[in-house]
Amino acid sequence: MNIDQTKSWQDQIIAGAQKKGELGALCYVVEMRLPKYLEKKVGQRRMIAQHPIGYIPRVCLAPDPEEAYRTASIMQRLMVMQHRDWLTGKPSSIEFKIMLALIEDIQTEYHYEWWAEWAGGYPENTIDRICSHCGQVTQVGRDRGWTCGCGVQYDVEGLALPGY
């Protein structure tokens, strides 16, 4: 991981992997480049960014490398925002770069497909609704009515329908 990767270099590697049918072996990760004063504490200057600590988010290139790069760009920008100085609002001195990697080279068993949980699991904006009758909490789509487990029906605004 200790090489600077340009976008054109990454594109050449991706094109070669596509020709060989090995696109599924590649993923994007975000590399952290620490300032010198932190390098002394941590013991290295570059490392794969973790979120949460101990877990490496990755974005697999298959089936669409361009979409994967856009997704990795979002992940990288979120990490930059997360490492701002919250008192001054200034960016951190830590640099974050999108890196191409082989999935097998990620040196931990704790890595996960970063975008998958949102893309597949949370397609709509959801909120918690609390039943005024029994107190049960139910997660529902923001723009939907719902029925509590106790049988009370609610409209989109969260108001109980007549008869309850």
LINJOFEN-V114400 format. One record per helix or strand. SS is the DSSP state (H for helix, E for strand). FROM is the first residue (numbers start at 1). LEN is the number of residues. If there is no record, write none. Layout:
# LINJOFEN-V114400
SS;FROM;LEN / SS;FROM;LEN
This chain:
# LINJOFEN-V114400
H;7;14 / H;23;3 / E;26;8 / H;36;7 / E;46;3 / E;56;5 / H;65;18 / E;95;8 / H;103;3 / E;111;3 / H;116;6 / E;126;5 / E;137;5 / E;146;2 / E;153;2 / E;160;1
